[in-house]
Amino acid sequence: MAKGDTMKEWRLKRFWDETVAEMKKVAWSTKAELVRYTGVVGVAVALVCVLIWICDTFFARLFHLILR
């Protein structure tokens, strides 16, 4: 095995060890929080979709009247 291969293996091992250490610091959400936050995002997306639909309809009718 060449010296470069050993160095790459050492760097990969160090990277893996540091990644595992950092993942242990993560504050993971509970299932209830995850469900709640997913619902909030779903409602927010729906509201934005409705707002865009209203604006699109308004401007389409406005331009239709102007170009008539």
N, CA, C and O atoms as a Tripos MOL2 file, in Angstrom:
@<TRIPOS>MOLECULE
protein
  272   271    68     0     0
PROTEIN
NO_CHARGES

@<TRIPOS>ATOM
      1 N           0.8380   -1.1700    0.0000 N.3       1 MET1
      2 CA          0.0000    0.0000    0.0000 C.3       1 MET1
      3 C           0.8940    1.2480    0.0000 C.2       1 MET1
      4 O           1.8630    1.3140    0.7570 O.2       1 MET1
      5 N           0.5880    2.1920   -0.8070 N.am      2 ALA2
      6 CA          1.3910    3.4000   -0.9080 C.3       2 ALA2
      7 C           1.0830    4.3470    0.2430 C.2       2 ALA2
      8 O           0.0440    4.2420    0.8960 O.2       2 ALA2
      9 N           1.9970    5.2620    0.4730 N.am      3 LYS3
     10 CA          1.8320    6.2250    1.5600 C.3       3 LYS3
     11 C           0.5880    7.0860    1.3520 C.2       3 LYS3
     12 O          -0.1070    7.4210    2.3110 O.2       3 LYS3
     13 N           0.3130    7.4370    0.1180 N.am      4 GLY4
     14 CA         -0.8570    8.2580   -0.1930 C.3       4 GLY4
     15 C          -2.1610    7.5640    0.1670 C.2       4 GLY4
     16 O          -3.1020    8.2100    0.6300 O.2       4 GLY4
     17 N          -2.2250    6.2320   -0.0440 N.am      5 ASP5
     18 CA         -3.4270    5.4810    0.2930 C.3       5 ASP5
     19 C          -3.6770    5.4920    1.7910 C.2       5 ASP5
     20 O          -4.8180    5.6360    2.2310 O.2       5 ASP5
     21 N          -2.6180    5.3420    2.5780 N.am      6 THR6
     22 CA         -2.7480    5.3610    4.0370 C.3       6 THR6
     23 C          -3.2380    6.7310    4.4980 C.2       6 THR6
     24 O          -4.0880    6.8290    5.3840 O.2       6 THR6
     25 N          -2.7050    7.7720    3.8990 N.am      7 MET7
     26 CA         -3.1000    9.1340    4.2610 C.3       7 MET7
     27 C          -4.5730    9.3690    3.9230 C.2       7 MET7
     28 O          -5.2950    9.9920    4.7010 O.2       7 MET7
     29 N          -5.0220    8.8720    2.7630 N.am      8 LYS8
     30 CA         -6.4250    9.0290    2.3670 C.3       8 LYS8
     31 C          -7.3360    8.2880    3.3320 C.2       8 LYS8
     32 O          -8.3890    8.8020    3.7070 O.2       8 LYS8
     33 N          -6.9390    7.0800    3.7380 N.am      9 GLU9
     34 CA         -7.7390    6.3090    4.6800 C.3       9 GLU9
     35 C          -7.8280    7.0290    6.0130 C.2       9 GLU9
     36 O          -8.8940    7.0650    6.6270 O.2       9 GLU9
     37 N          -6.7100    7.6090    6.4730 N.am     10 TRP10
     38 CA         -6.7020    8.3270    7.7300 C.3      10 TRP10
     39 C          -7.6180    9.5450    7.6670 C.2      10 TRP10
     40 O          -8.3680    9.8150    8.6050 O.2      10 TRP10
     41 N          -7.5520   10.2860    6.5470 N.am     11 ARG11
     42 CA         -8.3990   11.4620    6.3800 C.3      11 ARG11
     43 C          -9.8700   11.0810    6.3130 C.2      11 ARG11
     44 O         -10.7250   11.7760    6.8620 O.2      11 ARG11
     45 N         -10.1610    9.9630    5.6340 N.am     12 LEU12
     46 CA        -11.5470    9.5060    5.5570 C.3      12 LEU12
     47 C         -12.0500    9.0990    6.9360 C.2      12 LEU12
     48 O         -13.1830    9.4200    7.2950 O.2      12 LEU12
     49 N         -11.2330    8.4030    7.7120 N.am     13 LYS13
     50 CA        -11.6110    7.9860    9.0710 C.3      13 LYS13
     51 C         -11.8510    9.2060    9.9570 C.2      13 LYS13
     52 O         -12.8190    9.2620   10.7160 O.2      13 LYS13
     53 N         -10.9470   10.1810    9.8440 N.am     14 ARG14
     54 CA        -11.1080   11.4120   10.6310 C.3      14 ARG14
     55 C         -12.3920   12.1320   10.2360 C.2      14 ARG14
     56 O         -13.1390   12.5900   11.1010 O.2      14 ARG14
     57 N         -12.6510   12.2340    8.9450 N.am     15 PHE15
     58 CA        -13.8800   12.8800    8.4730 C.3      15 PHE15
     59 C         -15.0960   12.1690    9.0450 C.2      15 PHE15
     60 O         -16.0250   12.8120    9.5330 O.2      15 PHE15
     61 N         -15.0880   10.8390    8.9830 N.am     16 TRP16
     62 CA        -16.2260   10.0610    9.4880 C.3      16 TRP16
     63 C         -16.4120   10.2800   10.9880 C.2      16 TRP16
     64 O         -17.5370   10.4820   11.4470 O.2      16 TRP16
     65 N         -15.3370   10.2440   11.7450 N.am     17 ASP17
     66 CA        -15.4080   10.4340   13.1930 C.3      17 ASP17
     67 C         -15.9420   11.8290   13.5520 C.2      17 ASP17
     68 O         -16.7540   11.9730   14.4660 O.2      17 ASP17
     69 N         -15.4840   12.8350   12.8340 N.am     18 GLU18
     70 CA        -15.9620   14.1930   13.0860 C.3      18 GLU18
     71 C         -17.4260   14.3500   12.6920 C.2      18 GLU18
     72 O         -18.1770   15.0610   13.3600 O.2      18 GLU18
     73 N         -17.8300   13.6970   11.6250 N.am     19 THR19
     74 CA        -19.2340   13.7410   11.2080 C.3      19 THR19
     75 C         -20.1280   13.1090   12.2690 C.2      19 THR19
     76 O         -21.1640   13.6720   12.6230 O.2      19 THR19
     77 N         -19.7380   11.9550   12.7710 N.am     20 VAL20
     78 CA        -20.5130   11.2880   13.8240 C.3      20 VAL20
     79 C         -20.5920   12.1790   15.0630 C.2      20 VAL20
     80 O         -21.6540   12.2830   15.6780 O.2      20 VAL20
     81 N         -19.4890   12.8190   15.4340 N.am     21 ALA21
     82 CA        -19.4750   13.7010   16.6020 C.3      21 ALA21
     83 C         -20.4260   14.8800   16.4130 C.2      21 ALA21
     84 O         -21.1410   15.2550   17.3420 O.2      21 ALA21
     85 N         -20.4380   15.4580   15.2320 N.am     22 GLU22
     86 CA        -21.3290   16.5910   14.9710 C.3      22 GLU22
     87 C         -22.7940   16.1550   14.9580 C.2      22 GLU22
     88 O         -23.6620   16.8860   15.4370 O.2      22 GLU22
     89 N         -23.0700   14.9800   14.4170 N.am     23 MET23
     90 CA        -24.4590   14.5030   14.3710 C.3      23 MET23
     91 C         -25.0070   14.2300   15.7650 C.2      23 MET23
     92 O         -26.2190   14.2870   15.9720 O.2      23 MET23
     93 N         -24.1430   13.9360   16.7140 N.am     24 LYS24
     94 CA        -24.5860   13.7330   18.0940 C.3      24 LYS24
     95 C         -25.0050   15.0500   18.7440 C.2      24 LYS24
     96 O         -25.7560   15.0440   19.7190 O.2      24 LYS24
     97 N         -24.5300   16.1680   18.2200 N.am     25 LYS25
     98 CA        -24.8780   17.4870   18.7520 C.3      25 LYS25
     99 C         -26.2070   18.0060   18.2160 C.2      25 LYS25
    100 O         -26.7500   18.9720   18.7510 O.2      25 LYS25
    101 N         -26.7300   17.3870   17.1840 N.am     26 VAL26
    102 CA        -27.9550   17.8580   16.5360 C.3      26 VAL26
    103 C         -29.1420   17.6530   17.4650 C.2      26 VAL26
    104 O         -29.2790   16.6020   18.0910 O.2      26 VAL26
    105 N         -30.0000   18.6680   17.5480 N.am     27 ALA27
    106 CA        -31.2290   18.5620   18.3370 C.3      27 ALA27
    107 C         -32.3220   18.0360   17.3990 C.2      27 ALA27
    108 O         -32.8940   18.7950   16.6160 O.2      27 ALA27
    109 N         -32.5990   16.7530   17.4840 N.am     28 TRP28
    110 CA        -33.5680   16.1260   16.6010 C.3      28 TRP28
    111 C         -34.9880   16.4150   17.0750 C.2      28 TRP28
    112 O         -35.2520   16.4190   18.2770 O.2      28 TRP28
    113 N         -35.8940   16.6540   16.1450 N.am     29 SER29
    114 CA        -37.2960   16.9150   16.4600 C.3      29 SER29
    115 C         -37.9900   15.6260   16.8660 C.2      29 SER29
    116 O         -37.6190   14.5310   16.4430 O.2      29 SER29
    117 N         -39.0200   15.7940   17.7110 N.am     30 THR30
    118 CA        -39.8390   14.6340   18.0570 C.3      30 THR30
    119 C         -40.8260   14.3900   16.9310 C.2      30 THR30
    120 O         -40.9790   15.2310   16.0440 O.2      30 THR30
    121 N         -41.4970   13.2420   16.9580 N.am     31 LYS31
    122 CA        -42.4710   12.9270   15.9140 C.3      31 LYS31
    123 C         -43.6060   13.9390   15.9280 C.2      31 LYS31
    124 O         -44.0730   14.3630   14.8710 O.2      31 LYS31
    125 N         -44.0580   14.3340   17.1280 N.am     32 ALA32
    126 CA        -45.1550   15.3080   17.2340 C.3      32 ALA32
    127 C         -44.7500   16.6520   16.6320 C.2      32 ALA32
    128 O         -45.5420   17.2760   15.9270 O.2      32 ALA32
    129 N         -43.5270   17.1020   16.9040 N.am     33 GLU33
    130 CA        -43.0520   18.3640   16.3270 C.3      33 GLU33
    131 C         -42.9640   18.2710   14.8190 C.2      33 GLU33
    132 O         -43.3300   19.2050   14.1060 O.2      33 GLU33
    133 N         -42.4800   17.1430   14.3400 N.am     34 LEU34
    134 CA        -42.3390   16.9470   12.9000 C.3      34 LEU34
    135 C         -43.6930   17.0070   12.1990 C.2      34 LEU34
    136 O         -43.8280   17.6280   11.1450 O.2      34 LEU34
    137 N         -44.6900   16.3580   12.7910 N.am     35 VAL35
    138 CA        -46.0370   16.3750   12.2150 C.3      35 VAL35
    139 C         -46.6090   17.7970   12.2420 C.2      35 VAL35
    140 O         -47.2050   18.2510   11.2650 O.2      35 VAL35
    141 N         -46.4230   18.4900   13.3610 N.am     36 ARG36
    142 CA        -46.9350   19.8590   13.4970 C.3      36 ARG36
    143 C         -46.2820   20.7870   12.4740 C.2      36 ARG36
    144 O         -46.9690   21.5510   11.7960 O.2      36 ARG36
    145 N         -44.9650   20.7190   12.3640 N.am     37 TYR37
    146 CA        -44.2500   21.5990   11.4320 C.3      37 TYR37
    147 C         -44.6020   21.2850    9.9770 C.2      37 TYR37
    148 O         -44.6750   22.1840    9.1400 O.2      37 TYR37
    149 N         -44.8180   20.0110    9.6880 N.am     38 THR38
    150 CA        -45.2280   19.6300    8.3340 C.3      38 THR38
    151 C         -46.5910   20.2330    8.0100 C.2      38 THR38
    152 O         -46.8140   20.7110    6.8980 O.2      38 THR38
    153 N         -47.4930   20.2110    8.9730 N.am     39 GLY39
    154 CA        -48.8090   20.8200    8.7850 C.3      39 GLY39
    155 C         -48.7190   22.3160    8.5690 C.2      39 GLY39
    156 O         -49.4180   22.8680    7.7190 O.2      39 GLY39
    157 N         -47.8660   22.9740    9.3290 N.am     40 VAL40
    158 CA        -47.6890   24.4280    9.1870 C.3      40 VAL40
    159 C         -47.1620   24.7560    7.7970 C.2      40 VAL40
    160 O         -47.6350   25.6950    7.1580 O.2      40 VAL40
    161 N         -46.1950   23.9930    7.3320 N.am     41 VAL41
    162 CA        -45.6440   24.2230    5.9890 C.3      41 VAL41
    163 C         -46.7130   23.9760    4.9290 C.2      41 VAL41
    164 O         -46.8140   24.7340    3.9650 O.2      41 VAL41
    165 N         -47.5140   22.9210    5.0990 N.am     42 GLY42
    166 CA        -48.5860   22.6330    4.1480 C.3      42 GLY42
    167 C         -49.6000   23.7650    4.0630 C.2      42 GLY42
    168 O         -50.0160   24.1520    2.9700 O.2      42 GLY42
    169 N         -49.9980   24.2960    5.2170 N.am     43 VAL43
    170 CA        -50.9480   25.4160    5.2450 C.3      43 VAL43
    171 C         -50.3360   26.6580    4.6060 C.2      43 VAL43
    172 O         -51.0060   27.3600    3.8490 O.2      43 VAL43
    173 N         -49.0730   26.9320    4.9060 N.am     44 ALA44
    174 CA        -48.4040   28.1040    4.3290 C.3      44 ALA44
    175 C         -48.3120   27.9920    2.8100 C.2      44 ALA44
    176 O         -48.5320   28.9750    2.1030 O.2      44 ALA44
    177 N         -47.9920   26.8130    2.3090 N.am     45 VAL45
    178 CA        -47.9180   26.5990    0.8580 C.3      45 VAL45
    179 C         -49.2860   26.7880    0.2230 C.2      45 VAL45
    180 O         -49.4020   27.4040   -0.8360 O.2      45 VAL45
    181 N         -50.3240   26.2600    0.8680 N.am     46 ALA46
    182 CA        -51.6820   26.4120    0.3400 C.3      46 ALA46
    183 C         -52.0880   27.8790    0.2960 C.2      46 ALA46
    184 O         -52.6840   28.3220   -0.6860 O.2      46 ALA46
    185 N         -51.7780   28.6400    1.3430 N.am     47 LEU47
    186 CA        -52.1210   30.0640    1.3640 C.3      47 LEU47
    187 C         -51.3870   30.8350    0.2670 C.2      47 LEU47
    188 O         -51.9770   31.6920   -0.3900 O.2      47 LEU47
    189 N         -50.1210   30.5370    0.0710 N.am     48 VAL48
    190 CA        -49.3590   31.2130   -0.9790 C.3      48 VAL48
    191 C         -49.9270   30.8550   -2.3530 C.2      48 VAL48
    192 O         -50.0130   31.7120   -3.2320 O.2      48 VAL48
    193 N         -50.3100   29.5990   -2.5360 N.am     49 CYS49
    194 CA        -50.9120   29.1840   -3.8140 C.3      49 CYS49
    195 C         -52.2080   29.9460   -4.0780 C.2      49 CYS49
    196 O         -52.4480   30.4000   -5.1970 O.2      49 CYS49
    197 N         -53.0340   30.0830   -3.0580 N.am     50 VAL50
    198 CA        -54.2990   30.8190   -3.2050 C.3      50 VAL50
    199 C         -54.0140   32.2810   -3.5150 C.2      50 VAL50
    200 O         -54.6670   32.8670   -4.3780 O.2      50 VAL50
    201 N         -53.0530   32.8750   -2.8270 N.am     51 LEU51
    202 CA        -52.7020   34.2720   -3.0800 C.3      51 LEU51
    203 C         -52.2110   34.4600   -4.5140 C.2      51 LEU51
    204 O         -52.6170   35.4120   -5.1810 O.2      51 LEU51
    205 N         -51.3620   33.5850   -4.9900 N.am     52 ILE52
    206 CA        -50.8740   33.6770   -6.3690 C.3      52 ILE52
    207 C         -52.0150   33.4920   -7.3580 C.2      52 ILE52
    208 O         -52.0840   34.1920   -8.3690 O.2      52 ILE52
    209 N         -52.9180   32.5440   -7.0690 N.am     53 TRP53
    210 CA        -54.0610   32.3180   -7.9590 C.3      53 TRP53
    211 C         -54.9470   33.5670   -8.0290 C.2      53 TRP53
    212 O         -55.3950   33.9440   -9.1110 O.2      53 TRP53
    213 N         -55.2040   34.2130   -6.8800 N.am     54 ILE54
    214 CA        -56.0260   35.4280   -6.8520 C.3      54 ILE54
    215 C         -55.3510   36.5370   -7.6500 C.2      54 ILE54
    216 O         -56.0030   37.1980   -8.4590 O.2      54 ILE54
    217 N         -54.0570   36.7510   -7.4350 N.am     55 CYS55
    218 CA        -53.3340   37.7950   -8.1710 C.3      55 CYS55
    219 C         -53.3200   37.5010   -9.6690 C.2      55 CYS55
    220 O         -53.5170   38.4050  -10.4810 O.2      55 CYS55
    221 N         -53.0900   36.2540  -10.0310 N.am     56 ASP56
    222 CA        -53.0610   35.8750  -11.4400 C.3      56 ASP56
    223 C         -54.4170   36.1240  -12.0960 C.2      56 ASP56
    224 O         -54.4850   36.6590  -13.2020 O.2      56 ASP56
    225 N         -55.4770   35.7430  -11.4250 N.am     57 THR57
    226 CA        -56.8340   35.9590  -11.9590 C.3      57 THR57
    227 C         -57.1230   37.4460  -12.1140 C.2      57 THR57
    228 O         -57.6570   37.8790  -13.1350 O.2      57 THR57
    229 N         -56.7690   38.2250  -11.0950 N.am     58 PHE58
    230 CA        -57.0060   39.6720  -11.1370 C.3      58 PHE58
    231 C         -56.2700   40.3150  -12.3120 C.2      58 PHE58
    232 O         -56.8650   41.0590  -13.0910 O.2      58 PHE58
    233 N         -54.9760   40.0250  -12.4350 N.am     59 PHE59
    234 CA        -54.2040   40.6550  -13.5030 C.3      59 PHE59
    235 C         -54.6150   40.1420  -14.8870 C.2      59 PHE59
    236 O         -54.5740   40.9030  -15.8540 O.2      59 PHE59
    237 N         -55.0030   38.8920  -15.0000 N.am     60 ALA60
    238 CA        -55.4660   38.3670  -16.2840 C.3      60 ALA60
    239 C         -56.7210   39.0960  -16.7300 C.2      60 ALA60
    240 O         -56.8500   39.4690  -17.8960 O.2      60 ALA60
    241 N         -57.6450   39.2960  -15.8020 N.am     61 ARG61
    242 CA        -58.8830   40.0330  -16.1530 C.3      61 ARG61
    243 C         -58.5950   41.4950  -16.4430 C.2      61 ARG61
    244 O         -59.1870   42.0720  -17.3540 O.2      61 ARG61
    245 N         -57.6960   42.1010  -15.6840 N.am     62 LEU62
    246 CA        -57.3240   43.4950  -15.9070 C.3      62 LEU62
    247 C         -56.7120   43.6730  -17.2920 C.2      62 LEU62
    248 O         -57.0980   44.5870  -18.0210 O.2      62 LEU62
    249 N         -55.7720   42.8240  -17.6620 N.am     63 PHE63
    250 CA        -55.1580   42.9130  -18.9800 C.3      63 PHE63
    251 C         -56.1630   42.6040  -20.0790 C.2      63 PHE63
    252 O         -56.0860   43.1770  -21.1660 O.2      63 PHE63
    253 N         -57.0980   41.7110  -19.8120 N.am     64 HIS64
    254 CA        -58.1270   41.4000  -20.7970 C.3      64 HIS64
    255 C         -58.9910   42.6460  -21.0520 C.2      64 HIS64
    256 O         -59.3410   42.9370  -22.1960 O.2      64 HIS64
    257 N         -59.3300   43.3770  -19.9830 N.am     65 LEU65
    258 CA        -60.1090   44.6010  -20.1430 C.3      65 LEU65
    259 C         -59.3090   45.6920  -20.8640 C.2      65 LEU65
    260 O         -59.8530   46.4070  -21.7060 O.2      65 LEU65
    261 N         -58.0360   45.8170  -20.5380 N.am     66 ILE66
    262 CA        -57.1930   46.8390  -21.1560 C.3      66 ILE66
    263 C         -56.9910   46.5550  -22.6410 C.2      66 ILE66
    264 O         -57.0220   47.4790  -23.4540 O.2      66 ILE66
    265 N         -56.7870   45.3010  -23.0020 N.am     67 LEU67
    266 CA        -56.4880   44.9540  -24.3900 C.3      67 LEU67
    267 C         -57.7380   44.7570  -25.2420 C.2      67 LEU67
    268 O         -57.6250   44.4880  -26.4380 O.2      67 LEU67
    269 N         -58.8730   44.8790  -24.6800 N.am     68 ARG68
    270 CA        -60.1120   44.7180  -25.4140 C.3      68 ARG68
    271 C         -60.2940   45.7170  -26.4900 C.2      68 ARG68
    272 O         -61.3060   45.6920  -27.1900 O.2      68 ARG68
@<TRIPOS>BOND
     1     1     2 1
     2     2     3 1
     3     3     4 2
     4     3     5 am
     5     5     6 1
     6     6     7 1
     7     7     8 2
     8     7     9 am
     9     9    10 1
    10    10    11 1
    11    11    12 2
    12    11    13 am
    13    13    14 1
    14    14    15 1
    15    15    16 2
    16    15    17 am
    17    17    18 1
    18    18    19 1
    19    19    20 2
    20    19    21 am
    21    21    22 1
    22    22    23 1
    23    23    24 2
    24    23    25 am
    25    25    26 1
    26    26    27 1
    27    27    28 2
    28    27    29 am
    29    29    30 1
    30    30    31 1
    31    31    32 2
    32    31    33 am
    33    33    34 1
    34    34    35 1
    35    35    36 2
    36    35    37 am
    37    37    38 1
    38    38    39 1
    39    39    40 2
    40    39    41 am
    41    41    42 1
    42    42    43 1
    43    43    44 2
    44    43    45 am
    45    45    46 1
    46    46    47 1
    47    47    48 2
    48    47    49 am
    49    49    50 1
    50    50    51 1
    51    51    52 2
    52    51    53 am
    53    53    54 1
    54    54    55 1
    55    55    56 2
    56    55    57 am
    57    57    58 1
    58    58    59 1
    59    59    60 2
    60    59    61 am
    61    61    62 1
    62    62    63 1
    63    63    64 2
    64    63    65 am
    65    65    66 1
    66    66    67 1
    67    67    68 2
    68    67    69 am
    69    69    70 1
    70    70    71 1
    71    71    72 2
    72    71    73 am
    73    73    74 1
    74    74    75 1
    75    75    76 2
    76    75    77 am
    77    77    78 1
    78    78    79 1
    79    79    80 2
    80    79    81 am
    81    81    82 1
    82    82    83 1
    83    83    84 2
    84    83    85 am
    85    85    86 1
    86    86    87 1
    87    87    88 2
    88    87    89 am
    89    89    90 1
    90    90    91 1
    91    91    92 2
    92    91    93 am
    93    93    94 1
    94    94    95 1
    95    95    96 2
    96    95    97 am
    97    97    98 1
    98    98    99 1
    99    99   100 2
   100    99   101 am
   101   101   102 1
   102   102   103 1
   103   103   104 2
   104   103   105 am
   105   105   106 1
   106   106   107 1
   107   107   108 2
   108   107   109 am
   109   109   110 1
   110   110   111 1
   111   111   112 2
   112   111   113 am
   113   113   114 1
   114   114   115 1
   115   115   116 2
   116   115   117 am
   117   117   118 1
   118   118   119 1
   119   119   120 2
   120   119   121 am
   121   121   122 1
   122   122   123 1
   123   123   124 2
   124   123   125 am
   125   125   126 1
   126   126   127 1
   127   127   128 2
   128   127   129 am
   129   129   130 1
   130   130   131 1
   131   131   132 2
   132   131   133 am
   133   133   134 1
   134   134   135 1
   135   135   136 2
   136   135   137 am
   137   137   138 1
   138   138   139 1
   139   139   140 2
   140   139   141 am
   141   141   142 1
   142   142   143 1
   143   143   144 2
   144   143   145 am
   145   145   146 1
   146   146   147 1
   147   147   148 2
   148   147   149 am
   149   149   150 1
   150   150   151 1
   151   151   152 2
   152   151   153 am
   153   153   154 1
   154   154   155 1
   155   155   156 2
   156   155   157 am
   157   157   158 1
   158   158   159 1
   159   159   160 2
   160   159   161 am
   161   161   162 1
   162   162   163 1
   163   163   164 2
   164   163   165 am
   165   165   166 1
   166   166   167 1
   167   167   168 2
   168   167   169 am
   169   169   170 1
   170   170   171 1
   171   171   172 2
   172   171   173 am
   173   173   174 1
   174   174   175 1
   175   175   176 2
   176   175   177 am
   177   177   178 1
   178   178   179 1
   179   179   180 2
   180   179   181 am
   181   181   182 1
   182   182   183 1
   183   183   184 2
   184   183   185 am
   185   185   186 1
   186   186   187 1
   187   187   188 2
   188   187   189 am
   189   189   190 1
   190   190   191 1
   191   191   192 2
   192   191   193 am
   193   193   194 1
   194   194   195 1
   195   195   196 2
   196   195   197 am
   197   197   198 1
   198   198   199 1
   199   199   200 2
   200   199   201 am
   201   201   202 1
   202   202   203 1
   203   203   204 2
   204   203   205 am
   205   205   206 1
   206   206   207 1
   207   207   208 2
   208   207   209 am
   209   209   210 1
   210   210   211 1
   211   211   212 2
   212   211   213 am
   213   213   214 1
   214   214   215 1
   215   215   216 2
   216   215   217 am
   217   217   218 1
   218   218   219 1
   219   219   220 2
   220   219   221 am
   221   221   222 1
   222   222   223 1
   223   223   224 2
   224   223   225 am
   225   225   226 1
   226   226   227 1
   227   227   228 2
   228   227   229 am
   229   229   230 1
   230   230   231 1
   231   231   232 2
   232   231   233 am
   233   233   234 1
   234   234   235 1
   235   235   236 2
   236   235   237 am
   237   237   238 1
   238   238   239 1
   239   239   240 2
   240   239   241 am
   241   241   242 1
   242   242   243 1
   243   243   244 2
   244   243   245 am
   245   245   246 1
   246   246   247 1
   247   247   248 2
   248   247   249 am
   249   249   250 1
   250   250   251 1
   251   251   252 2
   252   251   253 am
   253   253   254 1
   254   254   255 1
   255   255   256 2
   256   255   257 am
   257   257   258 1
   258   258   259 1
   259   259   260 2
   260   259   261 am
   261   261   262 1
   262   262   263 1
   263   263   264 2
   264   263   265 am
   265   265   266 1
   266   266   267 1
   267   267   268 2
   268   267   269 am
   269   269   270 1
   270   270   271 1
   271   271   272 2
@<TRIPOS>SUBSTRUCTURE
     1 MET1         2 RESIDUE 1 A MET
     2 ALA2         6 RESIDUE 1 A ALA
     3 LYS3        10 RESIDUE 1 A LYS
     4 GLY4        14 RESIDUE 1 A GLY
     5 ASP5        18 RESIDUE 1 A ASP
     6 THR6        22 RESIDUE 1 A THR
     7 MET7        26 RESIDUE 1 A MET
     8 LYS8        30 RESIDUE 1 A LYS
     9 GLU9        34 RESIDUE 1 A GLU
    10 TRP10       38 RESIDUE 1 A TRP
    11 ARG11       42 RESIDUE 1 A ARG
    12 LEU12       46 RESIDUE 1 A LEU
    13 LYS13       50 RESIDUE 1 A LYS
    14 ARG14       54 RESIDUE 1 A ARG
    15 PHE15       58 RESIDUE 1 A PHE
    16 TRP16       62 RESIDUE 1 A TRP
    17 ASP17       66 RESIDUE 1 A ASP
    18 GLU18       70 RESIDUE 1 A GLU
    19 THR19       74 RESIDUE 1 A THR
    20 VAL20       78 RESIDUE 1 A VAL
    21 ALA21       82 RESIDUE 1 A ALA
    22 GLU22       86 RESIDUE 1 A GLU
    23 MET23       90 RESIDUE 1 A MET
    24 LYS24       94 RESIDUE 1 A LYS
    25 LYS25       98 RESIDUE 1 A LYS
    26 VAL26      102 RESIDUE 1 A VAL
    27 ALA27      106 RESIDUE 1 A ALA
    28 TRP28      110 RESIDUE 1 A TRP
    29 SER29      114 RESIDUE 1 A SER
    30 THR30      118 RESIDUE 1 A THR
    31 LYS31      122 RESIDUE 1 A LYS
    32 ALA32      126 RESIDUE 1 A ALA
    33 GLU33      130 RESIDUE 1 A GLU
    34 LEU34      134 RESIDUE 1 A LEU
    35 VAL35      138 RESIDUE 1 A VAL
    36 ARG36      142 RESIDUE 1 A ARG
    37 TYR37      146 RESIDUE 1 A TYR
    38 THR38      150 RESIDUE 1 A THR
    39 GLY39      154 RESIDUE 1 A GLY
    40 VAL40      158 RESIDUE 1 A VAL
    41 VAL41      162 RESIDUE 1 A VAL
    42 GLY42      166 RESIDUE 1 A GLY
    43 VAL43      170 RESIDUE 1 A VAL
    44 ALA44      174 RESIDUE 1 A ALA
    45 VAL45      178 RESIDUE 1 A VAL
    46 ALA46      182 RESIDUE 1 A ALA
    47 LEU47      186 RESIDUE 1 A LEU
    48 VAL48      190 RESIDUE 1 A VAL
    49 CYS49      194 RESIDUE 1 A CYS
    50 VAL50      198 RESIDUE 1 A VAL
    51 LEU51      202 RESIDUE 1 A LEU
    52 ILE52      206 RESIDUE 1 A ILE
    53 TRP53      210 RESIDUE 1 A TRP
    54 ILE54      214 RESIDUE 1 A ILE
    55 CYS55      218 RESIDUE 1 A CYS
    56 ASP56      222 RESIDUE 1 A ASP
    57 THR57      226 RESIDUE 1 A THR
    58 PHE58      230 RESIDUE 1 A PHE
    59 PHE59      234 RESIDUE 1 A PHE
    60 ALA60      238 RESIDUE 1 A ALA
    61 ARG61      242 RESIDUE 1 A ARG
    62 LEU62      246 RESIDUE 1 A LEU
    63 PHE63      250 RESIDUE 1 A PHE
    64 HIS64      254 RESIDUE 1 A HIS
    65 LEU65      258 RESIDUE 1 A LEU
    66 ILE66      262 RESIDUE 1 A ILE
    67 LEU67      266 RESIDUE 1 A LEU
    68 ARG68      270 RESIDUE 1 A ARG
